Amino acid sequence: MLDTQFQYYPAKVYVTKPLGIITLRRMLESIRNPKENIKEVLRKIQQATKDGNNELKSKLKSENLFYFTPSVMSDGLGRRYENVMDYNGLMVVEFDKIAFAEELKVALFKEIKSIIAAFISPSGMGCKFIVKIPKPKDKDEYKEYFCGLAYHLDKIEGFDIANYNPLLPLFLSWDPNILIRTDAKTWTGKGEKINAFDLNKPISKELVNQDKSEFEKKYVLKIINKMFDSIYDNAHPQVISKSLIVGGYIASGYITEFDAISLINSKIECNSYMAKDVRGYKRTALEFLKKGQSSPVILHTENKLRIV
């Protein structure tokens, strides 16, 4: 798997024409020991993260770091699904905004034998994993593999669903202690797509109608905050999937529609990426928040490994 090839792109995230082809092995070695100018940029990104300057962090990352798309090979004309020519047997999984990134990196690498590589994210406050999967035949099969693993990992604080999109840029990072496995097993578990809500699927009325505890309500608020805080690129599909989930929480009584709309609108207004079309993103969020209320979502807090 280390010889798998994919494309790498300029240090300008808005440029979607690849510079060339790189192997997984070479990318991982670049993460282990990037050039000195890249190390300096990453130091600035980590300092901006500590200072809470998300706008500077995003700017430094999107304008100074090479990025990769390990899961796909494109036609070089864009970064949309119609540009995908082939899928690789690689999947990216990540956790963000956590204080235990190094510990989680090591723990999951030991636990999940399908992880080829584990390394710290550019911010220093997250970790990323390259997972071996069967070669998907299309985007839907890729998403099924992602959701199959997400079923287990989303119970850990900081799990980011953004890589549900296999075209999401993977930015160059720096981790001299990167973990690499040459004999990774293939992850074959599948799950349902995140936004594949079955509007006719029966659900226990007892579960939906039972009173929700203050703990559960606060926990859902934290989930919603984390979901929308994780958006820094390719926002439209993420707003759709996250709003559907929030609609499910409304239907189950964890949060009122009024409070959910207020919270999501606030997140959109404060997001530097979505600032270019605040009204459009709000309109999309409201539409799918309404749709999501047709499919209640039940929170299983007893399975959560860490509570913020």
Buried (B, 14 or more C-beta within 10 A) or exposed (E): BBEBEBBBBBBEBEEBEBEEEBBBBBBBBBBBEBEEEBEEBBEBBBBBBEEEBBEBBBBBBBEBBBBBBBBBBBEEEEBEBEBBEEBBBBBBBBBBBBEBBBEBBBBBBEEBEBBBBBBBBBBBBBBBBBBBBBEBEEBEBBBBBBBBBBEBBBBBBBBBBBBBBBBBBBBBBBBEEBBBBEEBEBBEBBBEBBBBBEEEEEBEEEEEEEEBEEEBBEBBBEBBBBBBBBBBBBBEBBBBBBBBBBBBBBBBBBBEBEBBBEBBBEBBEEBBBBEEBBEBBBEBBBBBBBBBBBBBBBBEEEEBEEEE
